[in-house]
Amino acid sequence: MMAPPRTSTAAGLVLCLLALGPVAEAADRREARREYLEVLSLWSQGSRDRAVDRLAVALTDSEGSGRRTGIDRAVGSTARRLARNLGAGALLPLALLHEEVYARQAREPRGRASGALRPALELLSIFEAEAKTRDDRAVVSALQTSLAGRMAEAHVEVASLGLTRSALRADPSNRAALFAVAVSAERFGDHAAAVRSLEALLRVDPEHRESRLRLALNLMRIGEKDEGLEELRRLVSEGGREDWIAAVARQELARHLIDRDEIARARDVLREISDRRLRDPALAVQTAFVDERSDGGEVEDLFTALSRAAATSEAPSRTLYLRAPNDLLEELRRDLLRREQEWSSRLDRFLRDREPALSGR
Amino acid sequence: MTPGRLPRLVVAAAVVLVATPSPISAGPPYEGRPLREVLAELEEAGLALVYSSDLVRPEMKVREEPTAGSLQGVLEELLGPHRLAPEIGPRGRILIVRRTARPIEVRFGRPIPGELVTNRLEVALRVHADEPVDRVRILVDGKQEAVLTKPPFRTAVDLAAGDGEREVTAHVEGGWGGRGRASVEARQYQVTDSIELVLRQLFVTVAKAGRPLRGLTEEDFELVEDGTRREIVTFGDGDEPLSAAVLLDLSGSMSGVGCELALAGARAFLSRLSVADRAMVLAFSDRTLAVTPFRSSREDLSAHPCPSPHRSSTVLNDHLYAGLRLLDEETSRRVVVLLTDGADVSSVLDMSDVLWKVEQSTATIYWIRVRDEGATFKSAWRGVEDNRLQEELLERAVELSGGRIVRLEDMSQIGSAFDAIVDELRAQYVLGYYSEQGASGEPRRMRVLVKRLWVDVRLRETYRDD
């Protein structure tokens, strides 16, 4: 009997390996899907930190491997299946989970956030495609704004702005998105665009003070000084409100008067400040400056005010203006969390009833 | 009030006390109420106070509503008028003890020693007290001429006609028992023809091959004001006392190692000042981090640890103005040493405002510029172009003040930059001359010629009349 040729043995081995490849990939995908569903289950049952930890670790460890492709596919297929069975709103808990994972990764010192951002964005685009009702579109818009806010915090500003604009297309009255677009435009020096967004916001929410302040300053920068000054005057004359917004309004009003050499009027504007706000170094220094320009004031007062400013942990008003705290975004996130509660329990029931992969957990 | 006033062993507790916000805004006014009742209220609010009924007697009332921003300040104000003081005791308790009267520091701004005065004597005093000042008595040749009860401690005294030395004395009495005294001699002369003269001082740096040139005498200098030669009436070298405002930018990229190096450099700078010099430190980022009063003693910067690293913007213009303004009350040669790695981001003052101040002031500004990348950023407050302008104006301010920019390649050179500035200040010549008082606000152009070859001469070339 003749021994089989060696070449045919090698070819057989190669064929075996080629046949085993897809088998291994399929196993990876199954494993990735099971893992993803477990994470979703933890999230929907309220073990949010554990869910975020597990997904963050899974995304980081699997980056660039077949398992990662499996997770990405699981995100897409699970989202579509949930939307088909429960409605588009069911994607809300998933979107918030991925946003949370991204936010966690973005806070890490070494940039691992982009790996978490891809599925978060993918999920939002599926949600956008599945959203048929006005209410769903408003939720998509809110989720886009919220994720964009996280991206802005991570200094991914251009992409953040793009996503915020998508949010506004989905819901043109989204106040947090209008505010974010305005702040971004202002940072890029596009004051006219900032004015447009702020005016749109104030049509929806006329009393939003931070937007009124920003509108005033941006109006002044595009040459609409009278209108801007009028708004600043209104902000400082609203009795009893000496928050950082009033403080900045006061500083800018005084600054305008100083530029026009109306030192006495600038002094009047600053004199009305309550003692507490003099812990803000900008107000202390500006007060000292106008006092000196009008041949008055005591150096000792400036020293005392600076000592007080050094003793406080409050962020100065001008820093807060730069940070643009966006209370509207916080409000929007609270609203999303409220809506999510209902969807989480429905998601949990669905996963229990319909996912045999989780039956052994 | 600073934590340094409390015993060293209890600095940690003192920091808590200083940092604890005052509860005064929440409660009813204290003024006029029995002291014991107010202290009991503070105890209820969680303060562990220990005092004896001999010291805090039932008839004691709160004399004035406290205004301090910290709990320590409030306690000082409540207790001080009764000659009592808070002191940190064991386990964080606050003991109320009898106050030891602390000396009050008083210095004459006017007249300066040897100043020529006519029949009208201008008196200006700088008083540093850790307590309210009750009154300041001004005596000329032992006779009381004026009593001042609140700042500014300035007045004018009419003297009887005559010539000769006049001893001017100030006695300061603090409301909490502190006392202070200072004297100065002025020379009175009779006016036969009226021409108003102002004694001015010029601080001149002479360098050869980039190094300060020492050993010059009065004869080596020629002084020209607005094209007119002026006689040099006083001449001094670098031993002239100085008052330095050390401004440290500890924002953003200056945090961490940069901050440690900055504080080490400032510490070394302060340690090289002489006993006659005075200095203060103003540390800032997007906020005021620390401010110390001008002191003759060396400031212990260990009380000002570096803030934890975080992204923060820089409020440079406002703090530079503040440093210059705080120097106004100082009577010796005024110096600002500014350490910063970047341009202003969010000050309320524009650098053109600071430039105005630089024109009014006589201070010399040294800018230790850690990196020189130029302003290429923008924020909600300013665009790139405006930021560039701010930097250019700061460079102009330094030049106008007669100071210079010390450029550093990296932060490790901070210490040597501070050293170089001390060396330069110690080698500076101080020329005094009489100038005719012109119309207010008129700038005076100064030129100093040095009769040596190949030397660089630097001074503030423009002054404004007071």
Boltz contact constraints between the chains, C-beta under 6 A:
constraints:
  - contact:
      token1: [A, 186]
      token2: [B, 380]
      max_distance: 6.0
  - contact:
      token1: [A, 187]
      token2: [B, 380]
      max_distance: 6.0
  - contact:
      token1: [A, 189]
      token2: [B, 378]
      max_distance: 6.0
  - contact:
      token1: [A, 189]
      token2: [B, 383]
      max_distance: 6.0
  - contact:
      token1: [A, 251]
      token2: [B, 348]
      max_distance: 6.0
  - contact:
      token1: [A, 281]
      token2: [B, 287]
      max_distance: 6.0
  - contact:
      token1: [A, 281]
      token2: [B, 288]
      max_distance: 6.0
  - contact:
      token1: [A, 282]
      token2: [B, 348]
      max_distance: 6.0
  - contact:
      token1: [A, 285]
      token2: [B, 318]
      max_distance: 6.0
  - contact:
      token1: [A, 285]
      token2: [B, 321]
      max_distance: 6.0
  - contact:
      token1: [A, 285]
      token2: [B, 322]
      max_distance: 6.0
  - contact:
      token1: [A, 286]
      token2: [B, 348]
      max_distance: 6.0
  - contact:
      token1: [A, 288]
      token2: [B, 325]
      max_distance: 6.0
  - contact:
      token1: [A, 298]
      token2: [B, 151]
      max_distance: 6.0
  - contact:
      token1: [A, 299]
      token2: [B, 326]
      max_distance: 6.0
  - contact:
      token1: [A, 299]
      token2: [B, 328]
      max_distance: 6.0
  - contact:
      token1: [A, 299]
      token2: [B, 329]
      max_distance: 6.0
  - contact:
      token1: [A, 302]
      token2: [B, 325]
      max_distance: 6.0
  - contact:
      token1: [A, 306]
      token2: [B, 288]
      max_distance: 6.0
  - contact:
      token1: [A, 306]
      token2: [B, 291]
      max_distance: 6.0
  - contact:
      token1: [A, 307]
      token2: [B, 291]
      max_distance: 6.0
  - contact:
      token1: [A, 308]
      token2: [B, 69]
      max_distance: 6.0
  - contact:
      token1: [A, 309]
      token2: [B, 288]
      max_distance: 6.0
  - contact:
      token1: [A, 310]
      token2: [B, 288]
      max_distance: 6.0
  - contact:
      token1: [A, 310]
      token2: [B, 290]
      max_distance: 6.0
  - contact:
      token1: [A, 310]
      token2: [B, 291]
      max_distance: 6.0
  - contact:
      token1: [A, 311]
      token2: [B, 69]
      max_distance: 6.0
  - contact:
      token1: [A, 311]
      token2: [B, 70]
      max_distance: 6.0
  - contact:
      token1: [A, 316]
      token2: [B, 287]
      max_distance: 6.0
  - contact:
      token1: [A, 318]
      token2: [B, 346]
      max_distance: 6.0
  - contact:
      token1: [A, 319]
      token2: [B, 286]
      max_distance: 6.0
  - contact:
      token1: [A, 322]
      token2: [B, 346]
      max_distance: 6.0
  - contact:
      token1: [A, 322]
      token2: [B, 379]
      max_distance: 6.0
  - contact:
      token1: [A, 322]
      token2: [B, 380]
      max_distance: 6.0
